[in-house]
Amino acid sequence: MKYVDEFRDGNAARVLAEQIGAEVRPDRQYRLMEFCGGHTHTIFRCGVPDLLPDNVQMMHGPGCPVCVLPVKRIDAAVELALKHRVILCSYGDMLRVPGSQRMSLQKAKGQGADVRMLYSPADALAIAHQNPDRQVVFFAIGFETTTPPTAVILQQADQQALRNFSVFCNHVLTPPAIRGILEPARESGRSILEGLIGPGHVSLIIGSNPYRQLVDDYHLPIVVSGFEPLDLLQSIHRLIGLVNQGCCTVENQYTRAVSEQGNLRAQELMSEYFELRESFEWRGLGEMPASALRIKKRYAHLDAESRFDLTDSAGLDNKACECPAVLRAALKPTDCKLFGRSCTPENPIGSCMVSSEGACAAYYTYRTGAAGSV
């Protein structure tokens, strides 16, 4: 296949759906998780669930960086903007995620904070050059996919000796998040998954090799997938075959982009500027060891957490919001009493409704048909 249209061919999708139906055993349930929020949106946008047998259940993982960030980290960003009066720069989705008392960066901007939406981290450096008398902070979020661009601007800021620029680092790691989902199930003696669709963009950076230890530890197959509907149908078909065979291995469907070793140059950049945090809190998964990155001490002058005295917020989630359970695949978005009623994309209460990769946003946009209906 050479062109994107070939990965969206309806006739080919129907053939794959028939192959999946023939492969599925009627006497068992298949619980498969797509880790990545980008996969979730493709699945619903393209009607993939409607092509699957009833006993193939797709579960939605925590692979949305906006969704998994805990309230206290949003509170810290709001504090940087309102109290420390920095120019706070970040990606668009982060501006609308509510922190404590539903205060978001967007609302902070309404109260006079200088909050700016960026499309590229490089824009934050340009803003710092344009405003030499102001402190500029880049609110960095994301899994391994967006970590290398942050490393690049740290490198450039250091080389340019920028004294008014720093990064508020919230980069998190994929393998520990998968472990955070699977470990409680293993400890309880019950399996919640038969197979997992590995994230494509993350794997482009880290490669497929890091999943091998997870496969060995938790005895389930992982297939790294691309993002088009045929990519996902091929990956689901292969996972079902591996489950039927009792074969626990890592396979790579996304060979046109992902290798076993990943992007070694990007990995070198990440290791130069970042190190593991001992522990980091995730929304829905709680505190997890060695699951996030921080800026190395030698670059502390570029670390907003070192430069500014930030309050340690309690950062409590809205008690009525089920985003934490959705991120653990313990509930579906429609199980939340707020979904489609008081919580909508226009008036989000939880992070999963804000993000363009959030499961609640996917359900609302592609499965409800109209606001408030399920």
C-alpha positions as CSV (number, residue, x, y, z in Angstrom):
1,M,0.0,0.0,0.0
2,K,1.4,3.4,-1.0
3,Y,-1.4,5.9,-0.6
4,V,-3.6,6.8,2.3
5,D,-6.8,6.1,0.4
6,E,-5.9,2.4,0.3
7,F,-6.1,2.4,4.1
8,R,-9.7,3.7,3.9
9,D,-11.1,1.4,1.3
10,G,-14.6,0.3,2.3
11,N,-14.6,-2.9,0.3
12,A,-11.3,-3.9,1.9
13,A,-12.7,-3.1,5.3
14,R,-15.7,-5.4,4.8
15,V,-13.4,-8.2,3.7
16,L,-11.4,-7.7,6.9
17,A,-14.6,-7.6,9.0
18,E,-15.6,-11.0,7.4
19,Q,-12.2,-12.4,8.2
20,I,-12.5,-11.2,11.8
21,G,-16.0,-12.8,12.1
22,A,-14.6,-16.1,10.8
23,E,-11.7,-16.0,13.2
24,V,-13.8,-15.2,16.3
25,R,-14.9,-18.1,18.5
26,P,-18.5,-17.7,19.5
27,D,-17.9,-19.3,22.9
28,R,-15.5,-16.7,24.2
29,Q,-15.2,-12.9,24.8
30,Y,-12.4,-10.9,23.4
31,R,-11.5,-7.8,25.4
32,L,-9.0,-5.7,23.4
33,M,-7.7,-2.3,24.4
34,E,-6.5,0.4,22.1
35,F,-4.1,2.4,24.3
36,C,-3.9,5.5,22.2
37,G,-6.6,8.2,22.1
38,G,-5.9,8.8,18.4
39,H,-6.9,5.1,17.8
40,T,-10.0,5.6,19.8
41,H,-11.2,8.5,17.6
42,T,-10.4,6.6,14.4
43,I,-12.4,3.6,15.7
44,F,-15.5,5.7,16.3
45,R,-15.2,8.1,13.5
46,C,-14.9,5.2,11.0
47,G,-17.6,3.0,12.6
48,V,-15.2,0.1,13.4
49,P,-17.3,-1.2,16.3
50,D,-20.2,-1.7,13.9
51,L,-18.0,-4.1,11.9
52,L,-17.0,-6.3,14.8
53,P,-18.8,-9.3,16.3
54,D,-20.7,-8.7,19.5
55,N,-18.2,-10.7,21.5
56,V,-15.3,-8.4,20.5
57,Q,-15.2,-5.6,22.9
58,M,-12.9,-2.6,22.4
59,M,-11.8,-0.9,25.6
60,H,-10.3,2.5,25.7
61,G,-6.9,3.2,27.4
62,P,-5.2,6.2,29.0
63,G,-3.2,7.2,25.9
64,C,-4.4,10.8,25.9
65,P,-1.7,13.1,27.5
66,V,-4.2,15.8,28.2
67,C,-6.6,13.4,29.9
68,V,-4.1,11.8,32.3
69,L,-2.6,15.0,33.7
70,P,-3.7,15.4,37.3
71,V,-5.6,18.5,38.5
72,K,-2.6,19.6,40.6
73,R,-0.4,20.0,37.6
74,I,-3.1,22.2,35.9
75,D,-3.3,24.2,39.1
76,A,0.5,24.8,38.9
77,A,0.2,26.0,35.4
78,V,-2.6,28.4,36.4
79,E,-0.4,29.6,39.2
80,L,2.4,30.3,36.9
81,A,0.1,32.4,34.7
82,L,-1.8,34.3,37.4
83,K,0.6,34.6,40.3
84,H,4.0,34.7,38.7
85,R,2.7,36.6,35.7
86,V,4.6,34.6,33.1
87,I,3.7,34.3,29.5
88,L,2.3,30.8,29.6
89,C,2.4,28.9,26.3
90,S,0.9,25.5,25.6
91,Y,-1.1,23.4,23.1
92,G,-4.7,24.3,22.6
93,D,-6.4,21.4,24.4
94,M,-4.6,22.1,27.7
95,L,-6.1,25.6,27.9
96,R,-9.6,24.2,28.5
97,V,-8.9,21.4,31.0
98,P,-10.4,22.4,34.3
99,G,-8.3,22.4,37.5
100,S,-9.5,23.0,41.0
101,Q,-12.8,24.9,41.3
102,R,-13.0,24.4,37.5
103,M,-10.4,27.0,36.9
104,S,-8.7,26.5,33.5
105,L,-5.9,28.3,31.7
106,Q,-8.6,29.7,29.4
107,K,-10.5,31.2,32.4
108,A,-7.2,32.5,33.8
109,K,-6.7,34.3,30.6
110,G,-10.1,35.8,31.1
111,Q,-8.8,37.1,34.4
112,G,-5.9,38.9,32.8
113,A,-3.2,36.1,32.6
114,D,-1.1,36.1,29.4
115,V,-1.8,32.6,28.1
116,R,-1.0,31.7,24.5
117,M,-1.9,28.7,22.4
118,L,0.9,27.3,20.3
119,Y,1.1,24.9,17.4
120,S,4.8,24.2,17.8
121,P,7.1,24.4,20.8
122,A,9.5,26.5,18.7
123,D,6.9,29.3,18.9
124,A,7.6,29.6,22.6
125,L,11.3,30.4,21.9
126,A,10.2,33.1,19.4
127,I,7.9,34.6,22.0
128,A,10.8,34.7,24.5
129,H,13.0,36.5,22.1
130,Q,10.2,39.0,21.4
131,N,9.6,39.7,25.1
132,P,13.1,39.9,26.7
133,D,11.6,41.6,29.8
134,R,9.1,38.8,30.5
135,Q,9.5,35.3,31.7
136,V,8.1,32.8,29.2
137,V,7.1,29.2,30.2
138,F,6.3,26.4,27.8
139,F,3.7,24.0,29.4
140,A,5.1,20.8,28.0
141,I,2.9,17.7,27.9
142,G,2.7,14.4,26.1
143,F,4.0,10.9,25.8
144,E,7.2,10.0,24.0
145,T,5.8,11.4,20.8
146,T,6.1,15.1,21.8
147,T,9.1,14.8,24.1
148,P,11.8,15.1,21.4
149,P,10.5,18.5,20.2
150,T,10.7,19.8,23.8
151,A,14.2,18.5,24.0
152,V,15.0,20.4,20.9
153,I,13.8,23.8,22.3
154,L,15.7,23.1,25.6
155,Q,18.8,22.6,23.5
156,Q,18.2,25.7,21.5
157,A,17.4,27.8,24.6
158,D,20.6,26.6,26.2
159,Q,22.7,27.3,23.2
160,Q,21.2,30.8,22.8
161,A,21.6,31.5,26.6
162,L,18.0,32.6,26.9
163,R,17.5,33.8,30.5
164,N,13.7,34.4,30.2
165,F,12.6,31.0,29.1
166,S,11.8,27.8,30.9
167,V,9.8,24.6,30.5
168,F,7.1,23.2,32.9
169,C,7.7,19.5,32.1
170,N,4.8,17.1,32.2
171,H,6.0,14.4,29.8
172,V,4.9,10.9,30.7
173,L,5.9,7.4,29.5
174,T,3.8,4.7,27.8
175,P,5.2,1.4,29.0
176,P,4.7,2.3,32.7
177,A,1.1,3.4,31.9
178,I,0.3,0.0,30.3
179,R,1.9,-1.6,33.4
180,G,-0.3,0.6,35.6
181,I,-3.4,-0.9,33.9
182,L,-2.3,-4.5,33.9
183,E,-0.6,-4.8,37.3
184,P,-3.8,-4.3,39.5
185,A,-5.6,-7.0,37.4
186,R,-2.7,-9.4,37.9
187,E,-2.6,-8.8,41.6
188,S,-6.3,-9.4,41.9
189,G,-6.0,-12.7,39.9
190,R,-8.4,-11.6,37.1
191,S,-7.5,-10.6,33.6
192,I,-9.3,-7.5,32.1
193,L,-7.6,-7.8,28.7
194,E,-6.8,-10.4,26.1
195,G,-4.8,-8.2,23.8
196,L,-3.6,-4.6,23.4
197,I,-3.2,-2.4,20.3
198,G,0.1,-0.5,20.8
199,P,0.3,3.2,20.0
200,G,1.7,4.1,16.6
201,H,3.2,7.5,17.1
202,V,4.8,6.7,20.4
203,S,6.3,3.5,18.9
204,L,7.8,5.5,16.1
205,I,10.0,7.1,18.8
206,I,10.6,4.2,21.2
207,G,10.3,1.3,18.7
208,S,8.4,-2.0,19.3
209,N,11.1,-3.6,21.6
210,P,10.0,-1.9,24.9
211,Y,6.7,-3.9,24.8
212,R,8.4,-7.2,24.9
213,Q,8.9,-7.1,28.7
214,L,5.2,-6.3,29.1
215,V,4.2,-9.3,27.0
216,D,6.5,-11.5,29.1
217,D,5.2,-10.1,32.4
218,Y,1.5,-10.1,31.7
219,H,1.1,-12.8,29.1
220,L,-0.9,-11.0,26.4
221,P,-0.2,-10.1,22.8
222,I,0.5,-6.6,21.7
223,V,0.2,-5.4,18.1
224,V,1.5,-1.9,17.2
225,S,-0.9,-0.3,14.8
226,G,-1.2,2.6,12.4
227,F,-4.1,5.1,12.6
228,E,-6.2,4.4,9.5
229,P,-9.3,2.2,9.7
230,L,-7.7,-0.7,7.8
231,D,-4.6,-0.4,10.1
232,L,-6.9,-1.0,13.1
233,L,-8.9,-3.8,11.5
234,Q,-5.8,-5.6,10.5
235,S,-4.4,-5.2,14.0
236,I,-7.7,-6.4,15.6
237,H,-7.7,-9.4,13.2
238,R,-4.1,-10.3,14.2
239,L,-4.8,-9.9,17.9
240,I,-7.8,-12.3,17.7
241,G,-5.6,-14.8,15.9
242,L,-2.9,-14.5,18.5
243,V,-5.4,-14.9,21.4
244,N,-6.9,-18.0,19.8
245,Q,-3.4,-19.5,19.4
246,G,-2.5,-18.6,23.0
247,C,0.5,-16.8,21.6
248,C,1.9,-13.9,23.6
249,T,4.2,-11.8,21.5
250,V,4.8,-8.3,20.0
251,E,3.9,-7.7,16.4
252,N,4.2,-4.6,14.3
253,Q,1.4,-3.8,11.9
254,Y,2.7,-0.3,11.4
255,T,5.9,-1.3,9.6
256,R,5.8,1.7,7.2
257,A,6.7,3.9,10.2
258,V,7.8,1.9,13.2
259,S,10.9,-0.2,13.6
260,E,12.1,-2.4,16.5
261,Q,14.6,0.1,17.7
262,G,12.7,3.3,17.1
263,N,14.2,6.8,16.4
264,L,17.6,6.6,18.0
265,R,18.4,10.3,17.4
266,A,15.2,11.3,19.2
267,Q,16.0,8.9,22.0
268,E,19.5,10.4,22.4
269,L,18.0,13.9,22.6
270,M,15.5,12.8,25.3
271,S,18.3,11.2,27.4
272,E,20.4,14.3,27.2
273,Y,17.8,16.6,28.6
274,F,15.5,14.4,30.7
275,E,15.7,11.9,33.4
276,L,13.1,9.7,35.2
277,R,11.1,11.1,38.0
278,E,10.9,8.7,41.0
279,S,7.1,9.0,40.9
280,F,4.4,10.9,39.1
281,E,0.7,11.1,39.7
282,W,-1.6,10.2,36.8
283,R,-5.3,11.0,36.6
284,G,-7.1,7.7,37.0
285,L,-4.0,5.6,37.7
286,G,-2.6,7.4,40.7
287,E,1.1,7.6,41.7
288,M,3.2,5.4,39.5
289,P,7.0,5.0,39.9
290,A,9.4,5.9,37.0
291,S,6.4,6.9,34.8
292,A,7.3,10.5,33.8
293,L,10.3,12.7,33.0
294,R,11.8,15.8,34.5
295,I,14.5,18.1,33.2
296,K,18.0,17.1,34.3
297,K,19.6,19.1,37.1
298,R,22.4,20.4,34.8
299,Y,19.6,22.3,32.9
300,A,17.8,23.5,36.0
301,H,18.0,27.1,34.7
302,L,15.5,26.0,32.1
303,D,13.2,24.2,34.5
304,A,10.1,26.2,35.6
305,E,9.7,24.0,38.6
306,S,13.2,25.0,39.8
307,R,12.9,28.6,38.8
308,F,9.5,29.3,40.4
309,D,8.2,28.6,43.9
310,L,5.0,26.6,43.1
311,T,2.3,25.7,45.6
312,D,1.7,22.0,46.1
313,S,-2.0,21.9,45.3
314,A,-4.3,19.2,46.6
315,G,-5.8,19.1,43.1
316,L,-9.0,17.1,43.7
317,D,-11.1,15.8,40.8
318,N,-14.8,16.7,40.5
319,K,-16.4,13.8,42.5
320,A,-19.2,13.4,40.0
321,C,-16.8,13.0,37.0
322,E,-15.9,9.5,36.0
323,C,-12.8,10.4,33.9
324,P,-10.5,8.5,36.2
325,A,-12.5,5.3,35.8
326,V,-12.8,5.8,32.0
327,L,-9.0,6.1,31.8
328,R,-8.6,2.8,33.6
329,A,-11.2,1.2,31.2
330,A,-13.3,0.5,34.3
331,L,-16.2,2.4,32.8
332,K,-17.4,3.6,29.4
333,P,-18.0,7.4,29.0
334,T,-21.7,6.8,28.8
335,D,-21.7,5.3,32.3
336,C,-20.9,8.7,33.7
337,K,-24.1,10.6,34.9
338,L,-22.6,13.8,33.6
339,F,-21.9,12.6,30.1
340,G,-23.9,14.6,27.4
341,R,-25.8,16.4,30.1
342,S,-23.8,18.9,32.2
343,C,-20.6,17.7,30.6
344,T,-20.2,18.4,26.9
345,P,-17.4,19.6,24.7
346,E,-18.7,23.1,25.0
347,N,-18.9,22.8,28.8
348,P,-16.4,20.2,29.8
349,I,-16.2,19.0,33.4
350,G,-13.6,16.3,32.9
351,S,-10.4,16.2,30.8
352,C,-11.7,13.2,28.7
353,M,-14.4,15.5,27.2
354,V,-11.9,18.3,26.5
355,S,-9.2,16.6,24.6
356,S,-9.3,15.9,20.9
357,E,-8.0,12.4,21.8
358,G,-10.3,11.9,24.8
359,A,-12.7,8.9,25.0
360,C,-15.6,11.0,26.2
361,A,-15.2,13.4,23.3
362,A,-15.0,10.5,20.8
363,Y,-18.3,9.0,22.2
364,Y,-20.0,12.4,22.2
365,T,-18.9,13.3,18.7
366,Y,-19.4,10.0,16.9
367,R,-21.7,7.8,18.9
368,T,-24.5,10.0,20.4
369,G,-25.9,11.4,17.2
370,A,-27.0,14.5,19.1
371,A,-26.0,16.2,22.3
372,G,-27.4,14.5,25.3
373,S,-28.7,11.4,23.6
374,V,-26.9,8.0,23.9
